Amino acid sequence: MNHPMSSCLLITALSLTGVFAKDPEIRKETRQENGKPVEYMFIDGIKVHETDPAKQPQPEIVEPKPYDAEAAKAPADAIVLFDGTEASLKHWTSGGGKPTRWKLVDGALESVKGGGYAQTVESFGSCRLHIEFATPAKPEGSGQGRGNSGVFLMGEYEVQVLDSYENTTYPDGQCGALYGRSKPLVNASRKPGEWQTYDITFHRPLFDENGQVVRKAKFHVVHNGWVIQDKVELSGGTGWNGPHSISEYRKHGDTGPLKMQDHGNPVRFRNIWIQKIED
């Protein structure tokens, strides 16, 4: 028989470790704007893409940690998706079996305006991903218009790429956000043109036969040495659904391609490798 105090301590410990983590409260409402219905979504009372810092504070700005060249090396069991060579372009497509329209520039894979997504030929489920990126050295535009791209796990779930160095935007859409769902814990962005790193551990969602999610996707993201998403369960999709709403989960297969987004800015990527992990 368990002692009552032991049970109480166990429940407290489980709560602290997130076993009993409370699902966020999602609320939606429709407003008429310019004669058209517009959906607004609120997550734990905060509007998606909220710009008012009194309601959605900006993440603390921190100094990026030094680049760790040893940690950036692909382990023996990793699949190297891009190593700066033309030969590694075989791993990439624009979809439908067509070659990627992105270009090779100084050992980096650079997005081309109108080139669409660069996506992997192979599909993946739960994984560990290392990827490095650089926004344009000469910043142009502001907010979401500056150095915008994204890394999509399974082609579905986005970790935002953005020039967030001295560039304010809504926190759930800045660099390192799980787009529209979870702002980064801190802003660890480097200056425009400098190489940055993401180390992402991703556990795929699971669905039942009716298409209902029975296990949510989970992200752990390290940006330039800082944990910015700490084992976050994704409350839904990350697809654009209007200026203040975001998509919900939709049933998909057990694997999907890794995608990088063309958002009209020449963002570069390099040193991309991935490890498949058990669910």
TORGUSE-540834 format. One line per field, with one value per residue: residue number from 0; residue in one letter; x, y, z of N, C-alpha, C in turn. Coordinates in steps of 0.05 Angstrom, whole numbers, always signed. Layout:
BEGIN
num	c(NUM|...)
residu	c(A|...)
n_X	c(X|...)
n_Y	c(Y|...)
n_Z	c(Z|...)
ca_X	c(X|...)
ca_Y	c(Y|...)
ca_Z	c(Z|...)
c_X	c(X|...)
c_Y	c(Y|...)
c_Z	c(Z|...)
This chain:
BEGIN
num	c(0|1|2|3|4|5|6|7|8|9|10|11|12|13|14|15|16|17|18|19|20|21|22|23|24|25|26|27|28|29|30|31|32|33|34|35|36|37|38|39|40|41|42|43|44|45|46|47|48|49|50|51|52|53|54|55|56|57|58|59|60|61|62|63|64|65|66|67|68|69|70|71|72|73|74|75|76|77|78|79|80|81|82|83|84|85|86|87|88|89|90|91|92|93|94|95|96|97|98|99|100|101|102|103|104|105|106|107|108|109|110|111|112|113|114|115|116|117|118|119|120|121|122|123|124|125|126|127|128|129|130|131|132|133|134|135|136|137|138|139|140|141|142|143|144|145|146|147|148|149|150|151|152|153|154|155|156|157|158|159|160|161|162|163|164|165|166|167|168|169|170|171|172|173|174|175|176|177|178|179|180|181|182|183|184|185|186|187|188|189|190|191|192|193|194|195|196|197|198|199|200|201|202|203|204|205|206|207|208|209|210|211|212|213|214|215|216|217|218|219|220|221|222|223|224|225|226|227|228|229|230|231|232|233|234|235|236|237|238|239|240|241|242|243|244|245|246|247|248|249|250|251|252|253|254|255|256|257|258|259|260|261|262|263|264|265|266|267|268|269|270|271|272|273|274|275|276|277|278)
residu	c(M|N|H|P|M|S|S|C|L|L|I|T|A|L|S|L|T|G|V|F|A|K|D|P|E|I|R|K|E|T|R|Q|E|N|G|K|P|V|E|Y|M|F|I|D|G|I|K|V|H|E|T|D|P|A|K|Q|P|Q|P|E|I|V|E|P|K|P|Y|D|A|E|A|A|K|A|P|A|D|A|I|V|L|F|D|G|T|E|A|S|L|K|H|W|T|S|G|G|G|K|P|T|R|W|K|L|V|D|G|A|L|E|S|V|K|G|G|G|Y|A|Q|T|V|E|S|F|G|S|C|R|L|H|I|E|F|A|T|P|A|K|P|E|G|S|G|Q|G|R|G|N|S|G|V|F|L|M|G|E|Y|E|V|Q|V|L|D|S|Y|E|N|T|T|Y|P|D|G|Q|C|G|A|L|Y|G|R|S|K|P|L|V|N|A|S|R|K|P|G|E|W|Q|T|Y|D|I|T|F|H|R|P|L|F|D|E|N|G|Q|V|V|R|K|A|K|F|H|V|V|H|N|G|W|V|I|Q|D|K|V|E|L|S|G|G|T|G|W|N|G|P|H|S|I|S|E|Y|R|K|H|G|D|T|G|P|L|K|M|Q|D|H|G|N|P|V|R|F|R|N|I|W|I|Q|K|I|E|D)
n_X	c(+17|+12|+41|+5|+32|+74|+46|+25|+72|+90|+50|+57|+110|+101|+68|+103|+139|+110|+76|+23|+10|-28|-73|-72|-120|-163|-196|-244|-269|-313|-308|-337|-306|-296|-341|-333|-326|-280|-236|-216|-168|-154|-105|-99|-121|-93|-88|-76|-18|-11|+6|+12|+53|+39|+2|+24|+85|+150|+201|+259|+320|+380|+451|+477|+505|+573|+590|+589|+630|+643|+597|+564|+577|+557|+531|+551|+506|+472|+433|+460|+435|+447|+509|+536|+554|+545|+530|+498|+450|+417|+384|+341|+281|+231|+182|+136|+174|+209|+270|+299|+287|+317|+381|+452|+498|+560|+570|+523|+452|+407|+347|+301|+265|+198|+210|+187|+178|+237|+245|+255|+272|+267|+223|+206|+193|+189|+246|+315|+341|+392|+406|+430|+427|+424|+402|+391|+450|+446|+397|+329|+264|+216|+192|+152|+169|+224|+278|+251|+233|+224|+226|+199|+175|+159|+135|+95|+96|+117|+179|+195|+235|+268|+293|+306|+337|+341|+291|+226|+168|+105|+108|+96|+111|+163|+235|+248|+199|+144|+104|+53|+35|+71|+113|+185|+227|+269|+302|+350|+377|+426|+464|+442|+461|+498|+516|+470|+444|+398|+379|+337|+292|+243|+180|+132|+61|+6|-51|-119|-164|-206|-185|-173|-129|-87|-40|-1|+43|+111|+160|+229|+272|+334|+367|+421|+450|+417|+361|+299|+248|+219|+210|+158|+90|+52|-4|-37|-41|+7|-5|-19|-78|-106|-101|-103|-108|-96|-79|-112|-97|-91|-105|-51|+1|+50|+100|+135|+161|+220|+216|+238|+221|+205|+198|+202|+249|+320|+343|+393|+416|+453|+495|+459|+431|+401|+372|+337|+290|+263|+193)
n_Y	c(-24|+44|+100|+158|+207|+195|+184|+234|+263|+237|+250|+305|+307|+283|+321|+364|+345|+345|+304|+306|+351|+408|+415|+468|+521|+530|+577|+601|+652|+687|+744|+800|+832|+884|+866|+812|+746|+734|+691|+688|+663|+642|+625|+599|+647|+686|+721|+693|+711|+758|+826|+863|+880|+881|+842|+797|+785|+802|+754|+747|+777|+744|+728|+694|+629|+605|+576|+507|+467|+412|+388|+398|+362|+307|+248|+178|+147|+181|+211|+246|+302|+349|+372|+414|+402|+391|+340|+325|+347|+310|+292|+325|+357|+392|+373|+324|+293|+326|+363|+404|+474|+510|+542|+527|+560|+582|+535|+531|+520|+558|+594|+608|+660|+647|+595|+555|+503|+471|+405|+341|+281|+232|+209|+223|+207|+211|+244|+268|+330|+368|+431|+487|+557|+620|+686|+739|+779|+833|+865|+871|+901|+890|+861|+805|+805|+801|+764|+714|+647|+576|+515|+454|+400|+334|+357|+388|+414|+472|+502|+566|+607|+666|+733|+756|+792|+850|+862|+869|+829|+793|+752|+696|+685|+696|+683|+616|+604|+558|+559|+605|+577|+570|+613|+627|+612|+646|+699|+683|+701|+711|+763|+791|+752|+721|+654|+608|+559|+505|+454|+402|+361|+317|+289|+252|+263|+220|+187|+165|+116|+147|+195|+228|+261|+225|+226|+281|+320|+332|+378|+394|+445|+473|+533|+564|+545|+554|+530|+536|+517|+476|+413|+416|+404|+404|+441|+440|+447|+485|+516|+573|+608|+654|+723|+720|+668|+597|+533|+469|+402|+353|+289|+249|+212|+165|+184|+239|+289|+328|+398|+461|+529|+573|+640|+685|+710|+709|+662|+622|+554|+503|+445|+400|+348|+286|+243|+184|+167|+126|+120)
n_Z	c(+0|-18|+14|+33|+30|-4|-51|-60|-69|-115|-152|-154|-175|-225|-247|-251|-288|-333|-347|-333|-361|-378|-431|-478|-478|-530|-567|-614|-656|-701|-739|-773|-825|-868|-895|-898|-870|-818|-786|-718|-674|-609|-563|-502|-485|-513|-572|-636|-671|-643|-633|-593|-542|-489|-483|-508|-494|-521|-534|-491|-510|-524|-522|-576|-572|-581|-645|-651|-678|-675|-654|-696|-735|-776|-747|-750|-763|-787|-841|-892|-919|-945|-964|-986|-1036|-1107|-1117|-1074|-1085|-1105|-1067|-1064|-1086|-1125|-1120|-1145|-1170|-1197|-1207|-1154|-1155|-1129|-1119|-1121|-1084|-1068|-1037|-1010|-1005|-1036|-1032|-1085|-1112|-1125|-1133|-1104|-1054|-1028|-1023|-991|-1025|-999|-947|-878|-809|-741|-716|-711|-728|-758|-780|-817|-827|-863|-864|-912|-921|-930|-903|-922|-922|-870|-808|-822|-874|-879|-891|-892|-885|-875|-838|-849|-816|-836|-878|-859|-807|-781|-764|-754|-797|-797|-804|-746|-719|-688|-709|-705|-697|-695|-637|-641|-691|-701|-710|-698|-676|-667|-716|-706|-662|-618|-586|-587|-530|-520|-557|-598|-642|-693|-728|-791|-848|-821|-803|-775|-728|-724|-681|-679|-647|-662|-653|-684|-696|-678|-706|-702|-733|-749|-761|-719|-676|-633|-608|-598|-640|-621|-603|-594|-593|-609|-615|-641|-597|-554|-517|-545|-555|-512|-508|-530|-538|-595|-606|-650|-722|-763|-805|-846|-835|-844|-820|-764|-747|-747|-776|-762|-737|-788|-814|-835|-869|-841|-850|-880|-926|-912|-914|-941|-942|-995|-990|-1017|-1003|-1008|-975|-945|-938|-905|-889|-874|-840|-818|-770|-762|-712|-659|-646)
ca_X	c(+0|+28|+37|-8|+51|+88|+28|+24|+98|+91|+32|+71|+132|+90|+58|+126|+152|+93|+59|-4|+9|-54|-76|-79|-148|-166|-222|-246|-292|-314|-315|-341|-288|-300|-362|-325|-321|-252|-233|-196|-162|-141|-92|-96|-130|-76|-95|-55|-4|-15|+29|+12|+72|+26|-13|+42|+111|+171|+221|+283|+342|+404|+474|+480|+529|+592|+585|+602|+636|+643|+569|+551|+584|+537|+538|+554|+480|+455|+431|+468|+417|+461|+536|+548|+563|+524|+520|+477|+424|+400|+365|+322|+262|+210|+157|+129|+198|+224|+293|+294|+293|+336|+408|+476|+513|+582|+567|+497|+427|+394|+319|+297|+237|+181|+220|+172|+192|+257|+236|+271|+261|+259|+205|+215|+174|+203|+274|+332|+350|+410|+404|+442|+414|+432|+385|+408|+468|+435|+368|+309|+238|+213|+173|+152|+181|+253|+292|+230|+232|+214|+233|+175|+178|+139|+122|+70|+98|+138|+196|+199|+261|+264|+313|+295|+357|+331|+268|+203|+144|+90|+126|+92|+120|+191|+253|+246|+171|+128|+89|+26|+28|+88|+136|+209|+232|+287|+310|+379|+384|+450|+461|+437|+483|+513|+504|+455|+438|+376|+379|+309|+283|+214|+164|+109|+35|-8|-79|-135|-176|-225|-170|-169|-102|-86|-15|+6|+71|+127|+185|+250|+288|+357|+375|+447|+459|+396|+335|+278|+223|+227|+192|+131|+69|+40|-33|-51|-24|+21|-10|-32|-107|-115|-83|-103|-116|-76|-92|-114|-86|-105|-92|-31|+16|+69|+124|+132|+187|+229|+214|+246|+202|+211|+179|+210|+274|+342|+354|+411|+417|+477|+500|+433|+431|+377|+372|+311|+289|+240|+170)
ca_Y	c(+0|+68|+120|+181|+228|+186|+188|+263|+271|+226|+267|+331|+303|+279|+347|+381|+335|+349|+281|+316|+378|+416|+424|+496|+527|+541|+590|+614|+669|+698|+772|+811|+853|+891|+850|+784|+733|+729|+675|+695|+641|+650|+602|+608|+675|+704|+720|+684|+733|+783|+844|+880|+868|+878|+817|+776|+797|+792|+737|+760|+775|+732|+726|+667|+614|+600|+554|+482|+452|+384|+379|+402|+340|+286|+223|+156|+136|+203|+214|+273|+311|+369|+377|+435|+393|+387|+312|+322|+357|+287|+287|+347|+359|+413|+359|+311|+281|+346|+373|+429|+499|+526|+542|+522|+585|+581|+513|+532|+517|+584|+595|+624|+671|+632|+568|+536|+489|+451|+383|+317|+258|+213|+218|+217|+211|+222|+248|+290|+345|+390|+448|+513|+576|+648|+705|+756|+797|+860|+862|+887|+897|+889|+841|+779|+808|+803|+738|+695|+620|+558|+487|+439|+371|+318|+375|+398|+428|+492|+519|+591|+619|+695|+751|+768|+809|+878|+862|+861|+819|+779|+732|+668|+683|+704|+661|+595|+598|+538|+582|+610|+560|+572|+631|+616|+620|+669|+707|+678|+706|+725|+785|+783|+742|+702|+627|+601|+531|+492|+425|+397|+334|+318|+265|+255|+257|+195|+190|+140|+109|+168|+219|+244|+259|+211|+235|+305|+324|+344|+391|+405|+460|+489|+553|+576|+536|+559|+516|+556|+502|+455|+390|+428|+390|+422|+440|+437|+452|+510|+528|+599|+606|+681|+739|+714|+640|+577|+508|+447|+377|+337|+263|+245|+187|+162|+198|+261|+301|+353|+420|+488|+546|+598|+661|+708|+721|+690|+650|+600|+531|+485|+424|+389|+319|+277|+216|+172|+158|+110|+135)
ca_Z	c(+0|-19|+34|+21|+24|-28|-74|-65|-81|-142|-169|-158|-193|-252|-257|-258|-312|-357|-353|-331|-373|-386|-458|-480|-484|-556|-572|-640|-661|-728|-740|-800|-832|-896|-906|-901|-844|-812|-762|-698|-656|-584|-549|-474|-483|-529|-601|-654|-684|-627|-634|-570|-523|-462|-484|-517|-492|-538|-520|-483|-529|-512|-539|-587|-563|-603|-663|-642|-703|-670|-652|-722|-753|-778|-735|-769|-771|-799|-870|-899|-940|-961|-954|-1001|-1062|-1127|-1115|-1053|-1095|-1112|-1044|-1064|-1108|-1122|-1120|-1170|-1183|-1212|-1191|-1140|-1170|-1114|-1131|-1105|-1083|-1049|-1019|-995|-1020|-1034|-1043|-1109|-1112|-1144|-1137|-1088|-1033|-1033|-1006|-994|-1040|-979|-926|-851|-787|-718|-725|-702|-751|-756|-805|-813|-846|-861|-877|-929|-907|-933|-897|-935|-911|-841|-798|-836|-900|-877|-887|-885|-896|-855|-839|-844|-811|-849|-897|-846|-782|-787|-747|-770|-803|-802|-793|-722|-707|-688|-728|-689|-709|-674|-625|-650|-719|-703|-715|-677|-668|-680|-727|-697|-639|-594|-590|-575|-503|-522|-584|-599|-670|-701|-746|-819|-863|-805|-803|-751|-727|-710|-675|-675|-641|-670|-651|-702|-684|-685|-711|-702|-759|-755|-767|-695|-665|-607|-595|-612|-647|-600|-613|-577|-612|-599|-635|-634|-571|-534|-519|-550|-552|-492|-509|-533|-552|-614|-601|-675|-744|-764|-831|-847|-838|-841|-804|-735|-743|-755|-783|-743|-746|-808|-815|-857|-867|-819|-857|-900|-933|-900|-933|-934|-955|-1010|-982|-1033|-994|-1014|-951|-952|-920|-909|-869|-866|-836|-803|-758|-756|-684|-652|-635)
c_X	c(+18|+21|+25|+11|+67|+72|+27|+49|+100|+74|+45|+94|+123|+80|+81|+139|+134|+75|+30|-7|-18|-54|-83|-108|-149|-194|-221|-271|-290|-323|-319|-323|-290|-320|-356|-320|-291|-250|-211|-193|-147|-130|-85|-101|-114|-82|-71|-44|-10|+10|+32|+30|+60|+11|+4|+71|+131|+190|+246|+305|+367|+426|+476|+506|+547|+584|+602|+607|+635|+614|+554|+557|+562|+547|+539|+527|+462|+455|+438|+452|+429|+488|+551|+557|+539|+513|+498|+451|+405|+379|+341|+306|+244|+183|+151|+153|+215|+247|+285|+302|+311|+364|+430|+493|+534|+578|+541|+474|+411|+366|+318|+268|+221|+189|+205|+189|+216|+250|+252|+256|+251|+240|+214|+191|+189|+233|+288|+343|+370|+409|+415|+431|+426|+412|+402|+425|+459|+405|+351|+281|+238|+192|+175|+164|+211|+265|+274|+234|+220|+224|+209|+180|+154|+123|+98|+75|+122|+152|+203|+228|+255|+288|+300|+315|+348|+308|+244|+180|+128|+107|+122|+98|+149|+209|+252|+219|+161|+104|+60|+18|+45|+112|+161|+213|+250|+292|+341|+390|+412|+444|+455|+463|+500|+499|+493|+449|+412|+383|+352|+305|+253|+202|+138|+83|+24|-38|-94|-148|-196|-211|-166|-141|-103|-60|-6|+36|+85|+153|+203|+269|+310|+366|+400|+455|+439|+371|+313|+250|+230|+207|+163|+113|+54|+9|-49|-31|-10|+16|-25|-62|-120|-97|-82|-114|-95|-90|-94|-99|-104|-90|-74|-17|+36|+96|+117|+159|+194|+227|+226|+230|+216|+189|+187|+236|+296|+356|+370|+411|+442|+477|+474|+436|+409|+382|+343|+311|+263|+218|+168)
c_Y	c(+25|+87|+144|+203|+221|+190|+217|+273|+262|+243|+294|+329|+299|+305|+364|+371|+336|+325|+289|+344|+384|+425|+453|+500|+541|+552|+603|+631|+680|+727|+781|+834|+859|+873|+821|+772|+728|+714|+686|+671|+652|+624|+611|+638|+694|+699|+710|+709|+760|+800|+862|+867|+865|+852|+793|+787|+785|+775|+754|+756|+765|+731|+698|+654|+608|+575|+530|+464|+422|+373|+381|+380|+319|+261|+201|+146|+157|+201|+243|+282|+333|+375|+398|+428|+390|+359|+309|+334|+334|+281|+306|+348|+383|+400|+346|+298|+301|+356|+399|+453|+518|+523|+538|+547|+583|+559|+513|+529|+542|+583|+614|+634|+658|+603|+547|+524|+473|+428|+358|+296|+237|+225|+208|+221|+224|+223|+268|+304|+366|+405|+475|+532|+604|+665|+724|+776|+826|+858|+881|+881|+896|+868|+815|+781|+808|+776|+716|+668|+602|+530|+471|+409|+356|+335|+390|+418|+446|+503|+543|+598|+648|+710|+766|+784|+838|+881|+851|+851|+805|+756|+704|+665|+691|+679|+642|+589|+573|+554|+583|+595|+565|+590|+619|+627|+645|+675|+705|+684|+720|+747|+775|+774|+722|+675|+620|+571|+525|+463|+418|+367|+335|+290|+269|+251|+230|+200|+164|+137|+131|+195|+237|+240|+246|+216|+259|+305|+338|+354|+398|+419|+476|+507|+567|+570|+540|+542|+537|+543|+477|+433|+399|+410|+410|+419|+437|+441|+479|+525|+555|+596|+633|+696|+733|+686|+621|+550|+489|+423|+365|+311|+261|+219|+187|+176|+220|+273|+324|+375|+445|+506|+569|+618|+687|+721|+700|+680|+626|+579|+515|+464|+413|+358|+312|+249|+207|+163|+142|+128|+131)
c_Z	c(+0|+3|+21|+13|-1|-53|-81|-79|-110|-161|-175|-178|-222|-264|-267|-283|-337|-363|-352|-342|-384|-416|-459|-487|-511|-559|-599|-641|-689|-726|-769|-804|-862|-910|-909|-873|-841|-785|-744|-680|-632|-571|-521|-471|-500|-559|-617|-669|-669|-628|-610|-548|-494|-460|-491|-517|-512|-522|-513|-504|-514|-532|-550|-577|-586|-619|-654|-666|-699|-669|-678|-742|-753|-765|-756|-779|-783|-829|-876|-923|-957|-948|-970|-1029|-1081|-1125|-1095|-1062|-1103|-1091|-1045|-1089|-1104|-1121|-1146|-1185|-1198|-1195|-1177|-1158|-1154|-1125|-1111|-1107|-1060|-1028|-1003|-1015|-1015|-1046|-1066|-1109|-1133|-1148|-1121|-1066|-1044|-1013|-1012|-1011|-1020|-959|-899|-832|-764|-724|-708|-727|-743|-782|-798|-835|-842|-877|-893|-913|-908|-927|-912|-924|-881|-833|-813|-864|-901|-871|-879|-899|-874|-859|-830|-840|-822|-870|-885|-823|-782|-762|-763|-773|-810|-792|-770|-706|-710|-709|-713|-706|-687|-664|-635|-679|-723|-706|-691|-667|-681|-691|-718|-671|-614|-601|-578|-547|-502|-551|-585|-627|-673|-721|-774|-833|-847|-804|-775|-752|-713|-705|-664|-669|-645|-667|-665|-686|-693|-687|-709|-730|-768|-761|-743|-684|-637|-593|-611|-619|-624|-611|-589|-596|-598|-621|-626|-605|-548|-539|-522|-550|-535|-491|-511|-549|-570|-612|-627|-698|-743|-790|-829|-852|-835|-822|-774|-730|-755|-759|-759|-753|-769|-811|-839|-852|-844|-825|-877|-905|-915|-921|-922|-953|-971|-1003|-996|-1024|-999|-989|-959|-930|-926|-886|-857|-864|-816|-793|-753|-727|-680|-641|-605)
